[in-house]
Amino acid sequence: MITTRLGYKVHKKRLALLGFSQVMANVHVHAVCIVLLSGLVFPLNADANWWEQDFQTNTIRWSEDNGSGTWGKFWTHGLNPNVPWHVGVVGGNHPRRAGAQSIRFERRTGYCGGADCDGGSERTELGTDGWDRPGDDSWYAWSIYHQNYRFMSGVAPQHGQFKTMGAAGHQYAFFNMDEHRGMVINFDAFEGWGGSKVLIPKGQINNRWHDIRVHAKWSTGSDGVFQIWVNGVLKVDRRGRNMIDADPVAFRFGIYAPQANRDGSRPTQVVYYDELMRGSSCQSVSQFMSCPGGGGTPSASGTGGSGDKNADFAKYVDMHGDLIAAYNQNSAGKSKADWGKWHYCSYGKNEGRAGLTPANCAGGLNTNNPAINTTVNEVEGHRSDRFTSEITDGVKRFSRVAILNGNVFSFKDYQTVTAYEVKKNRGLMLGFSKNTDPDGTVRAPIGIGWLFDNVAIMAANDNSMLGYKAAGIFDFKDPDTTYLGLGFRQRFSDTLALYSDLIYAFGRSRPGELVTMSHVHALGFASTLHYLPAKKHKFSFSLDIPLRVESGSSQFIVSQLGKLHQLNIDLTPEGRQVDLGMSYTYALTQSSHFTAELRHSNEVDHRQGNDDARAVVKFSRTFQ
């Protein structure tokens, strides 16, 4: 909160300032401010002008007197120009919607920062710390004032945008100033939406406050909601997907004119924002317009309802990075809402943490979210909605390709060498994967072990889930797998040799916000018998039972019809894959061979009744 004081002397010997801005209660004593315009105050370090700092590495924080709900303090965009007047908290004779202060933005021709200058763009923007992800149901409100606003030709500056913070930078919704129509809303990556819609007609823009309220149920599925009210009138009410992926979405506001150089005149533009709020209910953000249903928290349909303490406590956790880390590290089996209530009511309210009030501790939570239990076999073949298509189809791919693939890991696919020999057939061994990328990068870990005459014991570890690094919906937290192998080599005679491997793998990962993997145990076995009756003839008989999950399950938090559910999927398949093979190789010459193979696979991909048989004849030649 910023407060204004008169006649305050700085550092005893410094000039008394007519306006003093205390940005935070715990700032260093050398932080002062300077009056740059009538009633316009800026934070300033006594050793350097704040506007001359590198905003990319030392962003300036802002707030105005009436707070910002769950948004927290606003940060200065790294590409803002390094000039004192581009943004500031103002009072005095400046326009204010309520309270003593508002936030003023000014964009002038030729003033830009960083990469914007290369593209001819100009901006003065602030960003927010309060982010939203799929499943979040949030409310936003702000008031905006365009002072003697002059529209640009061929350029539609953005005065507010919801966009993701990841590398893709999806712009989901942005408020543009159209030179012909006024303020319009444009959407990108919204399902079933085309074109734009006028929010404030051009003739009603100038020199008056306009109140804007947004309700968003963020979702990558069909249950998404996006509603916009302007001055109490519902302007936009759409349903369906409004996110592409799980990248967090944030709000930025101010003035951003991409490729402003397309307008030769580029008039100076001044815009004020005030009463910017974010919360988990309509009532928590609405000061200047009533909420649907008589002031309660509206439901997705806008018909009203009661407050949602579950959402309040979950968002309290999401607001604080240290709480998110603590919850992910040790949730004690609690939901995020339960854990959030425990922390706030026990510690957070005494620490003065933002986002809730002590009144939230009264009463209980509705935590009756049913768990759905299923197996990998039961979720195949259903593609009717978000629940079955995104979640269960992903589980099917995961179970078939990732864990249950016999080529994921096996010591029989390793080239082993004796690194240190104690005596003949005894010593330290290293195993290098034969599976490499085109550039030669080893995809599997290096194994280390010990050779005891005919027996080899080896172990390896990697940061995957049984050789698989998931992404997106299966993005495990810190996956880790340990592999143990027991190899047996026995040469019975010059013509007969047996090779056998027993493989065990133990995978685990830390609990994540979306998916949790329990400890996964997998087992595999392979054995091959070589018989050489004559110099040119070689027979091979093989039995291969690929690495398969013996026990383990995954837990997902999924949204169906706007409700959160636990989806517990047992990864243990019903079938046990067995590969039987027989091959005969005839050495035509020292460098050329004919090979005939017969192979039968029982329960391919570990699915009952899914068998495969094949016969192959091939010729190979080695060129020296």
N, C-alpha and C positions, 0 to 999 in steps of 0.2 A: 504494500500500500504506500502511496506517495502522499506526503503531507506538505503543506506550504507554511513557511514561517517567515516573519518579517524582521529585519534588523538583526540577523544572525551573523556574528563575527566568526570568520574561519581561521583556525590556527593562530588566534590572538593577534598576529601581526598582519594578516591579510585583509584586503579591502572587504568591508561589510557588503553583503549582497542583498538585493531587494527580494530575491526569490531563492529559496533553498530547497533542494530536492533530496530527500533521504530515500534512496532506492531500496535498501534492505536494512533490517535492524542490525545485521552483523557485518556491514561493510567496514573496511579499514578507516581509520580516523582521517586519512588523507584524501578520502573521496569527497569532492565538493561539486558544486554546479555553478553555472554561469547563466545570466539572463542574456539571451540572444535576440529575442523578439519580445514584444510586449506581452507578458503573461506566458511566454514559452520557455520551458525549463528543460535542461538536458543533464544527464549524469556526466560527470567529468572527473577524470583522474588528475590530481594536482600536478603530476609530472608530465602529462601529455593530454592533448585535446582528444576527447573520446572519439570524435569523428575521423581522426587520422589513424585509428587502429585498423588492423587487419581483421575484418569481421569474420573471415573464414576460421581463424584460430582463436579469436577473442571476441566472441559475439556479445553485444550489449543487451542487457535484459530490461524489459519495460513492463510497467503495470500502471493502471490508473485507479482512482480512489475507490471505485465500487467493486473492485475485484474482477475475477474472470471465471468463477465456478471451478470446474475440474480441469480447465486449460492450464492453470499455473501461470507463470510469467511468460511474456512473449520475447522471442529472440530476434535479433537483427539479421536479415538475410545477408549472406556473405557477399553478394554481388551489388549491394546498395552502394551508391557513390559516396566517396569520402568528403562529404560537405556537411556543415552543421545544421542546415535547414531541411534535410530530406525527411526526417521524422522526429517527432518529439511529443511529450505529454504537455498539454497546454491547459490554461485556465483563464481567469480574467474575462476579457471581452470576446474570447473565442467561442464559437458555437459549442454547446454542450447539451446532450440529450437529458442527462440527469447527473446530479452530483456536481462537484467543483471542477472536474477535469474531463478531458477527452484526448484522443490521440490524433495528431495532425500529420498528414503526408503531403509532400510537395514534389512533383516531378517537373524538372526544367529541361529544356532542349540542350543536348550536348553533354549532360552529366550522366555518367554510367560507371559501372564497376566491373573489373575482371573480364570474363569471357563475354559478357553482354556487349562490351564495346566492340568486339570483333564482329558480332552479328548485327550491330546497329540497334540493339535493344536498350531500353531504359527502364529502371524500376526503383521503387522504394517500398519495401515489403517487410512485414514481420511474420514470423512463423510461430507455431504452437507446439508445446510439448505433449499435450494430450492426444494420443494416437488411438485409432480404432482398428479392429481386426474383424474377420468374418464372425458373425454371431453377435457382435456388439450392437446394442440398441441405444442410440445416443440422441440428445437434443442439443441444438445450438441456437443462439440468438445474438444479434448485433443490430446496432442502428448506424446509419450512414448518412452523411451530409455532403453534397457536392456544392462547393462554393464557386459561384459564377462559372460553372463548368463549361468548357469548350470541347466539343467532340473532335476527334481526329479523322482525317480523310484516309480511307483505305487501311486503317488500323483500329482494332477493337480492343482497347486495354482491358486487362482483367482486374476487377476490383473484388477479389476473393476467389479462392479455388480449393477444392478438395482433391488432393493428389497423394500418391503413395511416396514413401520415403526410401524405397529400394532403388536399385540401379535402373529398373525399367521406367520409373517415374510416370506411372499411369495417371492421367488427368481425368478423374471421374466426373466431376462437375465443376464448371467455372462460370463466374458471373462476368459477362462482357458488356462493354459500353458500345453498342451498335450506333453508328452515326445517323442512321435513318429511323431506328425504332426506339432507342433508349437502352435501359438495362435489360439484358436478356440472359437466360440460363442456357448453357450448352452442355451436352453430355457426351462422354466418350466411354466406350466399352459397357454401356448400359444395354441390357437385353431388350430388344423390341422397341428401341427409341430412336427416332430420327428427327433431324432439324433442331430448332430451338424454340423458346417460348418467352414472350415479353413479360417481364416482372414489373417494371416501372416505365410507363410511356415517356418518350423523350420530352414532351412538353411539361411533365411533372417532376423532372429531375432536380432543377436548380433551387438552391437556397432553402431547402426544407429537409427536415429529418424524415427518414423512411425506416420503419422497423421491419426487420427480417427474422423469421424463425424457420429452422430446418429440423425435420425429424428424419433420421436415417437408421433403418435396420440393415446393417451391412451384411451382405451375403453373396457368395458365389453361386447360389442356387435360386430357385424360383420363389423363395420366401422373402426376398429383399423388399424393402420399403424405402421410398424417398419422397418426402413431402416438403413443400415450401409455402409459408404464409408471408404475405407482404401487407403491412398495415392492417392486420386482422383478417385478410381475405386469403383463402386457400387458392394458390395459383397453380401448384403442381402436386399431383397425387398419382404416383406410378408404382407398380409392383414388378418384381422380377429381379434378375441378377443385376447387381450394381458393383461387383468386384470381379476381377479376373483371377486373382490369386490371393495368397495370404499375406502379401506385403502390407504393412500397416499404413493406414491412410491418415493424413493430417490436414489441417486447415492453414492456409496462408492468406493474408489480407494486406491491402494497401493499393498500390498502383503498379501494374506491370504492363509495359507496352512493348510486346515483341516486334522486332523489326520496325521500330518507330521511325527510322529514316525513310520509310515509304511515304511519309507525310512531310513535305518540304517545310511547312510552317511550324509544325510541332508545338502547339500552344502549351504554355505552362498550365498544369492542372493541380488543384488543391482539393483534397478530400479529408473529411473528419470521420473517425469511427468512435463509437462510445458504447458502453454497456455490453461488451463482448462476453458471452457466457457459454459454458458447456456444462451439461448435467445429464443425469440418467432419467429425468422425468420432465414433462412439459412444464409443470409448475415450478421447477427449480430454475428455469431460464426465462420464463415469461413475465415481464414487467409491464408491458404496454399493450398486450392483447390477451384475451381470455383463452383458456384451454378447452378443447373439445370435451364435452361431457361434464361441464360445470366446474372446471378447474382442477380436476384430478389428473392423474397420469394417463394420457390417452393410450388406448391399445393400438395395435398396428392398423386397425381399421379406422382409428380416429374417433371412436365412440366413447372413450373415457374408461376409467378403471381405477384401481388402487395403486399405491406406490409399490415399487419392487425393491425390497431390501436386498434380495439376492444380488441384483445388478449393482446396487449402490456399493455393497461391500466388495464385490469382485472388481469394480472399477477403482475402488480405493487401493487395492493391491496393485493394479496396473499403473496407477499414477506414480508410484515410487519404485525406482529401479532396485533399491536394496530389498524391498519387500518381494518383488518378483523373483529375485535370486534366492531369497530365503525360502519362499514357498516351493520353488522348483527343487531346491536342495532337500527339503524335509517338510512335506505337507502333512505328515502324520496321518495320511489317509483321508484328510478332510478335503471337501470341495473348496474352490477358491473363495466362494462366498463365506463358508463356515470359517475358514482360516482367517479371512479378512476381518470378520466380526470378532473372532478371538483376539487378534492382534490389536485392532483399534480400541476395543473396550478395555483391554488389559494394559496396553501401552500407548497406542497412538494418540488417544485423546489427551493423555498427560504430556505427551511430547509436542502437542500442538500441531499435529500433522493435518494437512489440508485434505479436503474431499468429503469429510463427514462432520457431523456435530454429535455431541453426547446423546442427543435425542434418538439417534439411530440405534443406540444400545438397548432401548426399551423394546420388549417383545421378542419374538423368535423369528426364525427364518423358515421359509417353505422350501425344504430341501428334498422333496419327494420326487426325485428324478429317477425313473425306473431304469434298471440295467437290462440290456438286451444281450443275450448269450447265444452264440452261434458257432459254427465251424466253417472251415474254408470250403467244404463241399456244399453246404447249405446256401451259400451266397452266390453261386454261379448262375449265370443266365438271366439275371433280373436287371433291367435297365430303365425302369419307369420314372424315377425321380432322383433328386440329389442324393438321398440316403443310399439308394441301391446302386446308382451308376458310379458316383465318385468314390464312395467308400468301399463298397463290396467288390466292384470291378477291380479296384486297386489292390484289394486283398488277394484276389485271384491271381493277378499278375505277380504280386509279391511272393505268394506261396509257390508258384510254379517256377518263376525265373530266378528268384533270389536264393531262398533257402533250399529248395528241393531239387536243385540242378546238380547233377553228379559231377559237373566240371568245376564247381565253385572252389572246392579245395580237396586235394587228396595227395598224399605223399608219393603216390605212384606217378604223379605228374611232375615230380621234382627230379632234377639232376643232382645227385649227391656226390660229394667228394670227401675224402678223409683229410681234414685239415691238420690233425696232429695224431701221429700213430705211436701208441705206446709199444706195441709189438704187432706182429702180423695179425691182421683182421681185428685189431682192437685200437680204439682211439676216438678222438673228437671228430664229429661229422658236421658238415654244412649242407643244407639243401637249397638249391636255387630253382625257382619256378621255371618250367618250360613255356609257360604262357606269358608272352610279352606283347606289348603294343608295337606298332610299326616302327616307332622311334627307338625301340629297344628297352623301354621302361618296364621294369618288373611289376606286374599287377598284383601279385600275391607276396606275402612276406617271406623273408629268408628264414628257413628252419635251422635249428641247432640241436644236436643230440649226441648220442654215444653209441659206438658199435661194439658189440660183444660177440665176436665170431660170427654166428649166423643170425643174430638178433640186433636190430637197431631201434633205439628209442629216440624220438625226436619231438620237439615242441616249437611252436611259433605263436606270434601274437600280432594283431593288427587292429586299426581303429575302424572296423567295419562291423556289420552284423552278418556273421558267417560269410564273409567275402563280398558283401553287398553294401554299397553306400547309397542309401536312399535319399530321395529329394522330394520336395513338395509335401504331399500329404503324409509320406512316411519318412519325414526328416527326423531321424532319431537324435536324441541329445547325447553327445559323447559316446557313440557306440564303441564296443570293445569286445573282441573275440579271442579266445585262447584255443589253440589247436594242439592235440596230442596224438602222436602216431606210434604204433608198434609194428615194426616190419620184421618179417621172417624170410630168410633166404637159405635154401637148402639145395645143394647139388648132390644128387644121389649117385651120379656117375657122369662120365663124359658126355652122355647122350640125354640125360634126364635132369631137369632142374625145376624147383618150385619157388614161386615168389608170392608172398601174402602180406597184406597190410590191413591193420585195424585202425580206423580213424575216429577220434572223438573230438567234438567241438563244443565249447561253452561260450554263448554270447549273452551280452547284457547291455543295457543303456540306462542313462539317468532318466527320470520322469520328465517328460516335456509337457507343454501346454496342450498339445493336441493328441499325441500318441505316446503310450508307455509300453515298453516291451518287458515282459517278465523274463526271468532267466530261462534261456532257451538251450536245451540239450539236444545235440544231434549226433548220429552214429552212422558210420559207413564201413564197408568191408570189400576188399578186392583180392582175388587170388588168380594166378596164372601158372599153368604147367607147360613147360617147353620140352618137346621131344625131338631129337635129331637122329633119326635112324641111319642116315647116310649124309655125306658131305653136302650134297645138293638139296637135301630135303629137310624141311622143318615143319613140325606140327605144333600148334598152340591151342590149348583149351583154357577158357577164362570164365570166371564167375565174378560178377561185379554187382555189389549192392551199394549204390551211391549214397553219399551223405544225406541223411534224412532226419527231420525233426522228430525226436522221440517224445519230448514234452516241452511245453511252452505256449504262451498265449500273448496276445496284444490287446491293449485297451485303448479305444479311441473315444474322444468326446465329440459327438456329432450333433448336428442341429436338424430336427425334423419338425416341420410345421411350427417353427419358431421356438421349439422347446429343446433343451439340452438333454441328451441321454448318454449313458455309458454303453458303448458297444464292445463286448468282450468276445474275441474271436480265438478259438482254439486252433493253433497252427498244426496240430498233429493230424495228418491225412489218414484216410482209412486203408489205403493200399501200401504195399511195400514193394518198391521197384526192384526187379532182379533182371540182370542182363546175362545171358548165356552166349558164349561165342566159341566158334571153332574155325581155325584158319589153316591153310596149307600153302607153304611158300616153296617154289622151285627156283633154284639159282641157275638161270640159263647160262650166264657167264658170271664173272666176279663182280661186274657192275650192273647187271640187269636181272630182274626177277619177275616171275609170274606169281600172283597171289590170288587165292580163292577163299572167300569168307562166307560163313553162314552165321547169322546172329539172330537171336530172339530176345525181345524185351517183354517182360511180364509187368503189368501195371506201370506203363510209361507215365512219367510225371506223378507217380504214386497215386494213381486213380484206379479204382477197381474196374475191371472189365475193359481197360484200355491197353491192348497189347499191340506188339509190332514185330514183324519178321521180315528179314531181307537177306538177299544173296548178292555177292559182289565178286566180280573177276576183274583184276587190274594188272597192268604192266608198269613196271618202274625201272628207270635207268639212271645211274649216277654218272655224271660226267666229271672226269678228273681235271 
